[in-house]
């Protein structure tokens, strides 16, 4: 009985370590990265337990056309403050796409904005 209990605890520890390792890899390894430009039309800190900065940017290619929407998450409060200050202006967002994040506690989208600059 004691051997079975040790085996169960060892297996449980192994599963927890594997999940923690997988989560770390998904949060620190970018599948892709790039920049998108447009006008931020929605940006807020939301969530019941895990508060995250979530936003939506309208990307207009030509005046009079329908804008594509780019939904994103901002994990850094300093970047979120800079983005809040630039609302209403055309901005370029540098993002990293992170796939297979196991929880929405880290953000609602797979696009994580790491830098903001006001586009002229």
C-alpha positions as CSV (number, residue, x, y, z in Angstrom):
1,X,0.0,0.0,0.0
2,X,2.9,2.4,0.8
3,X,4.5,1.6,-2.5
4,X,1.3,2.4,-4.4
5,X,1.0,5.7,-2.5
6,X,4.6,6.7,-3.4
7,X,4.0,5.8,-7.0
8,X,0.8,7.9,-7.0
9,X,2.5,10.9,-5.4
10,X,5.4,10.6,-7.8
11,X,3.1,10.4,-10.8
12,X,1.2,13.4,-9.6
13,X,4.3,15.5,-9.1
14,X,5.5,14.5,-12.6
15,X,2.2,15.6,-14.1
16,X,2.2,18.9,-12.3
17,X,5.9,19.6,-13.4
18,X,5.0,18.7,-17.0
19,X,2.0,21.1,-17.0
20,X,4.1,23.9,-15.4
21,X,6.9,23.3,-18.0
22,X,4.4,23.3,-20.9
23,X,2.9,26.6,-19.6
24,X,6.3,28.2,-19.3
25,X,7.2,27.2,-22.8
26,X,4.0,28.6,-24.3
27,X,4.5,31.9,-22.5
28,X,8.1,32.3,-23.4
29,X,8.3,30.9,-26.9
30,X,6.7,32.9,-29.7
31,X,5.2,31.1,-32.7
32,X,5.3,34.3,-34.7
33,X,5.9,38.0,-34.3
34,X,5.3,41.1,-36.3
35,X,3.6,44.5,-36.3
36,X,0.2,45.7,-37.1
37,X,-1.0,49.3,-37.5
38,X,-4.3,51.0,-37.0
39,X,-6.5,52.7,-34.4
40,X,-7.3,51.2,-31.0
41,X,-11.0,51.3,-30.6
42,X,-11.4,49.2,-27.4
43,X,-8.9,48.7,-24.6
44,X,-9.7,47.6,-21.0
45,X,-8.5,45.6,-18.0
46,X,-10.9,42.8,-17.5
47,X,-11.5,39.5,-15.8
48,X,-13.0,38.1,-12.6
49,X,-10.0,36.6,-11.0
50,X,-7.1,37.1,-13.4
51,X,-7.1,40.7,-14.7
52,X,-5.6,41.2,-18.1
53,X,-5.4,44.1,-20.5
54,X,-7.5,43.2,-23.6
55,X,-7.9,45.4,-26.7
56,X,-9.2,45.6,-30.2
57,X,-7.6,47.6,-33.1
58,X,-9.3,48.6,-36.3
59,X,-6.9,48.2,-39.3
60,X,-8.1,50.3,-42.2
61,X,-6.3,49.7,-45.5
62,X,-8.1,52.4,-47.5
63,X,-10.6,55.0,-46.5
64,X,-14.1,53.8,-47.1
65,X,-13.3,50.1,-46.8
66,X,-14.4,47.8,-44.0
67,X,-11.8,47.6,-41.2
68,X,-10.2,44.3,-40.1
69,X,-10.2,43.9,-36.3
70,X,-7.1,42.8,-34.5
71,X,-7.8,41.5,-31.0
72,X,-4.8,41.5,-28.6
73,X,-3.6,41.1,-25.0
74,X,-1.1,43.4,-23.3
75,X,0.8,41.5,-20.5
76,X,2.9,44.4,-19.3
77,X,1.4,47.3,-17.4
78,X,4.0,49.8,-18.7
79,X,3.1,49.0,-22.3
80,X,-0.6,49.2,-21.4
81,X,-0.1,52.7,-19.9
82,X,1.7,53.8,-23.1
83,X,-1.1,52.4,-25.2
84,X,-3.8,54.1,-23.1
85,X,-2.0,57.4,-23.7
86,X,-2.0,56.8,-27.4
87,X,-5.7,56.0,-27.9
88,X,-7.2,58.0,-30.7
89,X,-3.9,58.1,-32.6
90,X,-2.7,55.8,-35.3
91,X,-0.4,53.3,-33.6
92,X,1.8,50.4,-34.6
93,X,1.7,47.4,-32.2
94,X,4.6,45.0,-32.1
95,X,3.2,41.6,-31.1
96,X,4.2,38.0,-30.4
97,X,1.8,35.2,-31.2
98,X,1.8,32.4,-28.6
99,X,-0.1,29.2,-29.3
100,X,-1.7,26.7,-27.0
101,X,-1.6,28.7,-23.8
102,X,-3.5,26.5,-21.3
103,X,-5.5,29.1,-19.5
104,X,-7.3,32.4,-20.2
105,X,-5.7,33.7,-17.0
106,X,-2.7,34.8,-19.1
107,X,-4.9,36.6,-21.7
108,X,-8.0,36.1,-23.9
109,X,-6.1,36.1,-27.2
110,X,-2.9,34.5,-28.5
111,X,-1.5,37.9,-29.7
112,X,0.6,39.5,-26.9
113,X,1.6,43.2,-27.6
114,X,5.1,43.9,-26.4
115,X,5.6,47.4,-27.8
116,X,3.6,50.4,-28.9
117,X,4.7,53.3,-31.1
118,X,2.6,56.2,-32.4
119,X,2.6,56.1,-36.3
120,X,2.9,59.4,-38.1
